[in-house]
Amino acid sequence: MLTAVAWPYANGPRHIGHVSGFGVPSDVFSRFRRMTGDRVLMVSGTDEHGTPIQVQADAEGLSPRQLADKYNGVITRDLQGLGLSYDLFTRTTTSNHYDVTQQMFLSLFKNGYIVAKTQMGAISPSTGRTLPDRYVEGTCPICGYDGARGDQCDNCGNQLDPADLINPRSRINGETPKFVETEHFFLDLPAFSESLGRWLSTRTDWRPNVLKFSANLIEDLKPRAITRDLDWGVPVPLDGWSDNPLKKIYVWFDAVIGYLSASIEWARRGPDPDAWQQWWTDPAAQGYYFMGKDNITFHSVMWPAILLGHNGAGDHGGEPGAFGTLNLPNEIVSSEYLTMSGSKFSTSRGTVIYVGDFLEEFGPDALRYFIAVAGPENQDTDFTWEEFVRRTNFELANEWGNLVNRSVSMAHKNVGAIPKPTAPTAEDAELLAASRASFDVVGDLLRRNRFKQAVGEAMRVVSSANKYISDQEPWKRKDDPDRRDTILHTALQVVSDANTLLTPFLPHAAQKVHEALGGEGVWAAQPAIRTVEDLGDGPDYDVLTGEYAEQQAVWESRPIEVGKPLQKPSPLFRKLDPGLGEDGPEWAPIQK
């Protein structure tokens, strides 16, 4: 299982809207798949090229590399804090990534899928710099939406060029851009219309929004520029271009190649430098790509076209390129937008809650749970502090945390260890059977990336166990210790089962529950930040990685061990002040 996670852009810290799209869903999927015994390779990194990096660097008085270093560090620490179990979270400014990107470019060029064309490029009159497509806004010439970007209209989904916009303006300073003729290389997307159409027709199990959006896009494919007039990016590996300091490969093209380059870097850092091929050239391997809906275009059309072109499998054929015949995505797992007061999270518009702030105040699992149970899986979802407080207090603390605490506390107080069951009743057997059966139900939902339903089913087990304890009243069984112990054993077995079911969603809490039940060692492994040497002649840098094969979590109901000593548990989740739901914490954003 290849888990390919969208690359967060390194021009600032990421907000909770970002991680609701690419972060938490990909980690829930990967943790579950590892628990079932699948071999998972989860890769991504920070996207560090393009004019937006230059613009922010100028604003902060830094070089583009210094800015990328700064925010790569912020993002990497935030994703570690959130517990995202990357096998490798790297960056696009590595020697390895440059090499892989250039080899992909040359393979496409050799097969005739990259062509040179002249176009009208947007230039800032005040600075003389090229304006990237998405930094030019105006009115869409197709649907009339005022706010369309120069690369795409978010309202109708059509690809655009900045020169197509009506009343174009720079997002940086509002000035009207100057358009000049310049030569660039283009990915010849029309040369993939038939091959992409055939491939998309086989993707019947995708989320309907992704499939419909992608099918509409291939009806009107146009060549897409893959180079730009920039001094920050991957050099074009052709004579007359590679030594031109103002011609670079465009950021969108090199970013999607990052899935492959990160996999190759991961392999090169291990004992077998060719290990990446098991996830990329073996037809039996499966690739799942996770992102927000604004990235569908690049993953369901652009990246498959690049792969087809490299493989020599576009409409006019060719030969497999430098990396052999590469697998196309099996599924595009796209989430909708997490909004706030009806508006998309946006740093520039002042509608933002940064991941780092959220983690410092509330910890990782409260955010992970909220995204899983109430996030934008299949429709735009509004974040409110009131709903976050309600979910945290009544579901995490009152339901799950209370079940763990009272079950373990009563067993610790009365027995000191996991009690021995005697003469189970029909009520005991019914609860245990339902708990065991939930592994198939929740597992099937997770295999289909139905995270909201899956966590709901897991919490249904928690609710049933709470009702069971309330009905059976073990605290009133002092005169019948055998029955009391049977009830407590049954409850603890369901706690163990529910903890396994919730591990992909709540890995930090899952470790605590494992220990509360007397377990030792690592139940749910966490990622670590490590400093590594560049594989070429670049500077050292930090990556996010982990040793996940050694964890104990397995997707099955395992019998708890009678007699295992128990300690008095501490609260699993901190209840929040209900007043927080009115305005949020002091650092909460002011809506504009």
C-alpha positions in Angstrom: 0.0 0.0 0.0 1.5 3.3 -1.1 0.0 6.2 0.9 0.8 9.3 -1.2 0.0 12.4 0.9 -0.4 15.9 -0.7 2.7 18.1 -0.1 2.0 21.1 2.2 3.5 24.3 0.8 6.4 25.7 2.9 5.5 29.4 2.8 3.9 29.4 6.3 2.5 27.2 9.0 -0.4 24.9 8.1 -3.9 25.3 9.5 -6.4 22.7 10.6 -8.2 23.0 7.3 -5.1 21.6 5.6 -4.6 18.6 7.8 -8.3 17.7 7.6 -7.7 17.1 3.9 -4.3 15.5 3.5 -3.2 14.7 7.1 -5.5 12.9 9.4 -7.3 10.8 6.7 -4.0 9.5 5.3 -2.7 8.6 8.7 -5.9 6.8 9.8 -5.7 4.8 6.5 -2.0 3.9 6.9 -2.3 2.9 10.6 -5.3 0.7 9.9 -3.5 -0.9 6.9 -0.4 -1.6 9.0 -2.6 -3.2 11.7 -4.1 -5.6 9.1 -0.6 -6.7 8.0 -0.3 -4.7 4.8 3.1 -3.3 3.9 2.6 0.5 3.9 4.8 3.2 2.5 3.6 6.6 3.5 5.5 9.4 1.9 5.3 13.2 1.3 7.2 16.3 2.3 7.2 20.1 2.0 6.6 21.7 -1.4 9.3 24.4 -1.5 9.6 25.9 -5.0 7.7 28.6 -7.0 7.0 32.3 -6.8 4.9 32.1 -3.6 8.0 31.1 -1.7 9.9 34.1 -3.3 7.1 36.5 -2.4 6.9 35.4 1.2 10.7 35.3 1.5 10.8 39.0 0.3 8.2 39.9 2.9 10.2 38.3 5.7 13.6 39.5 4.5 14.9 36.0 3.9 16.2 34.1 0.9 13.9 31.5 -0.6 16.0 28.7 0.8 16.0 30.3 4.3 12.2 30.6 4.2 11.8 27.0 3.1 14.0 25.9 5.9 12.1 27.9 8.4 8.6 26.6 7.5 9.8 23.1 6.7 10.8 22.9 10.4 7.5 24.3 11.6 5.4 22.0 9.5 7.5 18.9 10.3 7.2 19.5 14.0 3.4 20.1 13.7 2.9 16.9 11.7 5.0 14.9 14.2 2.9 16.4 17.0 -0.3 15.3 15.3 1.1 11.8 15.1 1.2 11.4 11.3 3.1 8.1 10.7 5.2 9.0 7.7 7.8 6.5 6.6 9.4 9.5 5.0 8.4 13.2 5.1 11.1 15.0 3.2 11.2 18.1 1.0 11.5 19.1 -2.7 14.8 21.0 -2.3 16.9 17.8 -2.1 19.4 16.6 -4.7 17.5 13.3 -5.0 14.2 15.1 -5.8 16.0 17.3 -8.4 17.5 14.2 -10.1 14.2 12.2 -10.2 12.2 15.3 -11.5 14.8 15.8 -14.3 14.7 12.2 -15.3 10.9 12.2 -15.4 11.1 15.3 -17.6 13.6 13.7 -20.0 11.5 10.5 -20.3 8.4 12.5 -21.2 10.4 14.7 -23.6 11.9 11.7 -25.3 8.4 10.2 -25.8 7.2 13.4 -27.4 4.8 14.4 -24.6 6.6 17.6 -23.8 6.5 20.3 -26.4 7.9 23.9 -26.7 5.5 26.7 -27.2 5.4 30.5 -26.8 2.7 32.0 -24.6 1.8 35.3 -23.0 3.2 35.4 -19.5 2.1 37.7 -16.7 4.8 40.0 -15.4 4.7 42.4 -12.4 5.3 45.9 -13.8 6.7 47.1 -10.5 9.2 44.3 -10.0 9.7 42.7 -13.4 9.2 39.2 -11.9 6.9 36.6 -13.5 3.6 36.2 -11.7 2.6 32.6 -11.2 -0.7 31.6 -12.6 -2.4 31.3 -9.2 -1.2 34.8 -8.2 -3.2 36.4 -10.9 -7.0 36.7 -10.2 -9.8 38.0 -12.3 -13.2 37.2 -13.8 -13.6 33.7 -15.3 -14.3 34.0 -19.1 -16.4 30.8 -18.9 -18.7 31.1 -15.9 -18.2 34.8 -14.9 -17.0 34.0 -11.4 -15.0 37.0 -10.0 -12.2 35.5 -8.1 -10.9 32.9 -10.6 -7.2 32.1 -10.5 -5.0 32.2 -13.5 -4.5 28.4 -13.5 -8.1 27.3 -12.7 -11.5 28.6 -11.8 -12.6 27.0 -8.5 -16.2 27.8 -9.4 -16.5 25.9 -12.7 -13.3 23.8 -12.5 -12.0 24.7 -15.9 -8.3 25.2 -16.6 -7.3 28.7 -17.4 -4.4 30.9 -18.5 -3.8 34.2 -16.8 -4.3 36.0 -20.1 -7.8 34.5 -20.4 -9.0 36.3 -17.3 -11.2 39.4 -17.6 -9.8 42.3 -15.6 -6.8 40.4 -14.3 -5.0 41.7 -11.2 -2.1 40.6 -9.1 -2.9 39.0 -5.8 0.4 40.4 -4.4 -0.2 44.1 -4.8 -3.4 44.5 -6.9 -1.7 45.9 -9.9 -2.7 45.0 -13.5 -0.1 42.5 -14.8 1.8 43.1 -18.1 1.7 40.2 -20.5 4.8 39.4 -22.6 5.6 36.6 -25.0 7.9 33.9 -23.6 8.9 30.4 -24.6 8.2 27.4 -22.3 7.8 23.7 -22.3 4.3 22.3 -22.0 2.9 18.9 -21.1 0.8 18.0 -24.1 -2.3 17.0 -22.2 -4.5 16.5 -25.4 -2.2 13.7 -26.3 -3.6 11.8 -23.3 -7.3 12.3 -23.8 -8.0 8.7 -25.0 -5.6 7.0 -22.6 -6.7 9.0 -19.6 -10.4 8.4 -20.6 -9.8 4.7 -20.7 -8.1 4.7 -17.4 -10.7 6.8 -15.7 -13.5 4.6 -16.9 -12.0 1.8 -14.8 -12.1 3.9 -11.6 -15.7 3.0 -10.6 -15.1 2.9 -6.9 -13.8 6.4 -6.5 -15.7 9.0 -4.5 -18.4 10.4 -6.8 -17.2 14.0 -6.5 -13.7 13.1 -7.6 -14.8 10.9 -10.5 -17.3 13.4 -11.9 -14.9 16.3 -11.6 -12.1 14.4 -13.3 -14.3 13.2 -16.1 -15.4 16.8 -16.8 -11.7 17.9 -17.0 -10.6 15.5 -19.7 -13.4 16.6 -22.0 -11.4 19.8 -22.7 -7.7 19.2 -22.1 -5.2 21.8 -23.1 -1.4 21.8 -23.1 -0.2 22.9 -19.6 3.0 24.8 -19.0 5.6 23.0 -17.0 8.4 25.6 -17.0 8.3 29.2 -15.8 10.5 32.3 -15.8 11.8 31.9 -12.3 15.2 31.9 -10.5 14.0 29.4 -7.8 13.2 25.8 -8.8 14.5 22.7 -10.5 16.6 23.5 -13.6 15.4 22.3 -17.0 17.8 19.5 -18.0 18.3 20.4 -21.6 21.1 22.3 -23.5 20.3 26.0 -23.7 17.9 25.7 -20.7 19.8 24.2 -17.8 22.3 27.1 -17.6 19.5 29.8 -17.9 19.0 31.1 -14.4 15.5 32.4 -15.2 14.0 29.2 -16.6 12.9 26.6 -14.1 10.5 23.6 -14.0 7.2 24.8 -12.7 6.3 23.9 -9.1 3.2 21.9 -9.8 5.1 19.5 -12.1 7.9 18.8 -9.7 5.6 18.6 -6.6 3.6 15.6 -7.9 6.8 13.8 -8.9 7.7 14.1 -5.2 5.7 11.0 -4.5 8.1 9.0 -6.6 11.2 10.8 -5.5 10.3 10.5 -1.8 9.8 6.7 -2.3 13.2 6.5 -4.0 14.8 8.5 -1.2 13.3 6.3 1.4 14.7 3.2 -0.3 18.1 4.8 -0.8 18.3 5.4 2.9 17.7 1.7 3.7 19.4 -1.5 3.0 17.9 -2.0 -0.4 18.0 1.1 -2.7 15.6 -0.6 -5.2 13.0 -1.4 -2.6 10.8 1.5 -3.9 10.0 -0.6 -6.9 7.8 -2.9 -4.8 5.3 0.0 -4.4 5.7 1.5 -7.9 6.3 -1.2 -10.5 4.6 -4.3 -9.1 1.0 -4.4 -10.5 -0.3 -6.0 -7.3 0.7 -2.9 -5.3 -2.0 -0.3 -4.6 -1.6 3.5 -4.5 -3.9 5.8 -2.5 -3.5 9.5 -2.8 -4.9 11.9 -0.1 -5.7 15.6 -0.5 -8.2 18.4 -0.4 -10.5 18.9 -3.3 -8.5 21.8 -4.7 -5.8 19.3 -5.6 -8.0 16.8 -7.5 -6.9 18.2 -10.9 -3.2 17.5 -10.3 -3.8 14.0 -9.0 -6.6 12.6 -11.2 -5.4 14.2 -14.5 -1.9 15.8 -14.4 -0.1 13.1 -12.4 -1.7 10.2 -14.3 -0.8 11.9 -17.6 2.8 12.3 -16.4 2.9 8.6 -15.5 1.4 7.5 -18.8 3.8 9.6 -20.7 6.8 8.3 -18.8 5.5 4.7 -19.4 5.1 5.3 -23.1 1.4 4.7 -22.7 -0.1 8.0 -23.9 -2.1 8.2 -27.1 0.9 8.0 -29.4 2.9 5.4 -27.5 6.6 5.5 -26.6 9.0 3.6 -24.5 9.1 3.2 -20.7 11.3 5.8 -19.2 14.1 5.8 -16.6 12.0 4.2 -13.8 10.3 1.4 -15.8 6.5 1.1 -16.0 5.1 2.9 -13.1 1.7 2.3 -11.4 -1.1 4.8 -11.8 -3.2 5.7 -8.7 -5.7 3.2 -7.5 -7.8 5.8 -5.7 -7.9 9.5 -5.2 -9.2 10.1 -1.6 -10.2 13.8 -1.7 -11.9 15.6 1.1 -14.0 18.7 0.8 -13.3 22.0 2.6 -13.3 22.5 6.4 -14.8 26.0 6.7 -15.3 28.4 9.6 -18.4 30.6 9.7 -19.1 29.4 6.2 -15.7 30.6 4.8 -12.8 28.5 3.7 -9.9 28.5 6.1 -7.5 31.2 4.7 -4.4 32.8 6.2 -4.7 35.8 3.9 -8.3 36.4 4.8 -7.8 36.0 8.6 -9.9 32.9 8.9 -7.3 30.5 10.3 -6.5 28.2 13.2 -2.9 27.0 13.0 -2.1 23.3 13.8 0.6 24.3 16.2 -1.6 26.5 18.3 -4.3 23.8 18.4 -2.0 21.0 19.4 -0.5 23.1 22.2 -3.9 23.9 23.7 -5.8 20.6 23.1 -3.4 17.9 22.1 -3.4 15.7 19.0 -6.2 13.2 19.5 -9.0 15.7 20.1 -8.2 17.3 16.7 -7.8 13.9 15.0 -11.2 12.8 16.4 -13.0 15.9 15.4 -11.7 15.7 11.8 -12.6 12.0 11.6 -16.1 12.2 13.1 -17.2 15.7 11.9 -14.7 16.6 9.2 -15.2 17.4 5.5 -15.0 13.8 4.2 -17.8 14.1 1.6 -19.1 17.7 1.9 -17.9 21.1 3.1 -18.1 21.2 6.9 -18.1 24.2 9.2 -15.8 24.1 12.2 -17.3 25.7 15.3 -15.8 25.8 18.8 -19.2 24.8 20.2 -19.2 21.6 18.2 -15.5 20.9 19.1 -16.2 21.3 22.8 -19.3 19.1 22.6 -17.5 16.3 20.7 -14.5 16.4 23.1 -16.6 16.5 26.3 -19.5 14.2 25.5 -17.9 11.7 23.2 -14.2 11.5 24.0 -14.3 12.3 27.7 -17.8 11.2 28.9 -18.1 8.1 26.6 -14.7 6.7 25.8 -12.6 8.2 28.6 -15.2 7.3 31.2 -15.6 3.7 30.0 -11.8 3.2 30.3 -11.6 4.9 33.7 -14.4 3.3 35.5 -13.7 -0.2 34.1 -10.1 -0.2 35.0 -10.6 1.6 38.3 -13.3 -0.9 39.6 -11.1 -3.8 38.6 -8.0 -2.3 40.2 -9.9 -1.4 43.4 -11.7 -4.8 43.8 -9.1 -7.2 42.3 -5.9 -5.4 41.5 -5.7 -7.2 38.2 -7.7 -8.3 35.3 -10.5 -10.4 36.9 -11.3 -14.0 36.0 -14.8 -14.5 34.5 -17.1 -17.3 35.7 -20.5 -18.4 34.4 -21.0 -15.7 31.7 -24.6 -14.8 31.0 -26.4 -14.1 27.8 -25.9 -10.3 28.3 -22.1 -10.9 28.6 -22.0 -13.1 25.5 -24.1 -10.6 23.5 -21.8 -7.7 24.2 -18.7 -9.7 23.4 -20.1 -11.0 20.2 -21.0 -7.5 19.0 -17.6 -6.2 20.0 -15.8 -8.9 17.9 -18.2 -8.5 15.0 -17.3 -4.8 14.8 -13.8 -5.5 13.5 -15.3 -6.7 10.2 -17.7 -3.8 10.0 -15.2 -1.0 10.9 -12.5 -2.7 8.9 -14.7 -2.8 5.8 -15.5 0.9 6.1 -11.8 1.8 6.6 -10.8 -0.1 3.6 -13.2 2.0 1.6 -12.0 5.2 3.3 -15.3 5.8 5.0 -13.7 7.3 8.1 -16.8 9.1 9.5 -18.9 5.9 9.5 -16.0 3.8 10.8 -15.3 5.9 13.9 -19.1 6.1 14.4 -19.3 2.3 14.5 -16.3 2.1 16.9 -18.0 4.5 19.2 -21.2 2.5 19.0 -19.2 -0.3 20.7 -18.2 2.2 23.4 -21.8 3.2 24.0 -22.9 -0.4 24.3 -20.3 -1.1 26.8 -21.2 1.9 28.9 -24.9 0.8 28.8 -23.8 -2.7 29.8 -22.0 -1.5 32.9 -24.8 0.8 33.9 -27.3 -2.0 33.5 -25.2 -4.7 35.3 -24.1 -2.4 38.2 -20.9 -4.2 39.2 -20.5 -1.8 42.2 -23.5 -3.4 43.8 -22.2 -7.0 43.6 -20.1 -7.0 46.7 -22.0 -10.1 47.9 -21.4 -11.9 44.6 -17.7 -11.3 43.6 -17.9 -14.0 40.9 -20.6 -12.1 39.0 -18.8 -8.8 39.7 -15.6 -10.1 38.3 -17.3 -11.5 35.2 -18.9 -8.2 34.5 -15.6 -6.4 34.9 -13.8 -8.9 32.8 -16.4 -8.5 30.0 -16.1 -4.7 30.2 -12.3 -4.8 30.1 -12.4 -7.1 27.1 -14.6 -4.6 25.2 -12.3 -1.8 26.3 -9.4 -3.7 24.8 -11.4 -4.3 21.6 -12.6 -0.7 21.3 -9.1 0.6 21.9 -7.9 -1.5 18.9 -10.8 -0.2 16.8 -10.0 3.4 17.8 -6.2 3.1 17.4 -6.0 4.5 13.8 -8.0 7.5 15.0 -6.6 8.1 18.5 -3.1 6.6 18.5 -1.8 8.6 21.5 -4.8 7.7 23.7 -4.5 4.1 22.5 -1.0 3.8 23.9 -2.3 5.1 27.3 -5.2 2.6 27.2 -2.8 -0.2 26.4 -0.7 0.7 29.4 -3.9 1.1 31.6 -4.7 -2.5 30.8 -1.3 -3.6 32.0 0.3 -3.7 28.6 4.0 -2.9 28.1 6.0 -1.7 25.1 4.8 0.2 22.0 1.2 -0.2 21.0 0.9 2.5 18.4 4.2 3.8 17.1 4.8 7.5 16.7 6.9 9.4 14.1 10.3 10.9 14.9 12.3 13.8 13.5 15.8 12.9 12.3 18.5 14.9 10.7 19.9 13.2 7.5 22.7 14.0 5.0 21.6 15.0 1.6 22.1 12.2 -0.9 24.0 14.6 -3.2 25.9 17.7 -2.4 23.2 19.6 -0.6 22.9 20.6 3.1 21.7 18.3 5.8 18.0 18.5 6.6 15.3 17.1 8.9 12.9 14.3 7.9 9.9 12.7 9.6 10.1 8.9 9.8 9.4 6.0 12.2 9.7 2.4 13.0 6.1 1.2 12.7 6.7 -2.5 12.1 7.7 -3.0 15.8 4.3 -1.8 17.2 2.0 -4.3 18.9 -1.4 -3.1 17.5 -3.0 -5.7 15.3 -6.5 -5.6 13.7 -8.2 -8.3 15.7 -9.9 -9.0 19.0 -7.2 -10.4 21.4 -8.3 -12.1 24.7 -7.1 -10.0 27.7 -4.8 -11.8 30.2 -6.5 -12.8 33.5 -4.3 -11.8 36.4 -2.4 -9.1 34.7 -1.8 -6.3 37.3 -3.6 -3.1 36.9 -2.8 0.4 38.1 -5.2 3.1 39.0 -5.8 5.0 35.7 -5.5 8.7 35.1 -8.1 10.6 33.0 -7.8 9.8 29.3 -9.1 13.2 28.0 -9.3 16.6 29.6 -12.8 18.0 29.6 -13.1 21.5 28.2 -14.8 24.5 29.7 -18.2 24.8 28.0 -17.7 28.5 27.8 -14.9 27.9 25.3 -17.5 27.0 22.8 -18.7 30.6 22.6 -15.6 32.3 21.3 -12.8 29.8 21.4 -9.4 30.4 23.1 -7.8 33.9 23.2 -5.8 33.2 20.1 -8.9 32.1 18.1 -9.2 34.1 14.9 -11.4 37.1 14.5 -13.7 36.6 11.6 -13.5 39.2 8.8 
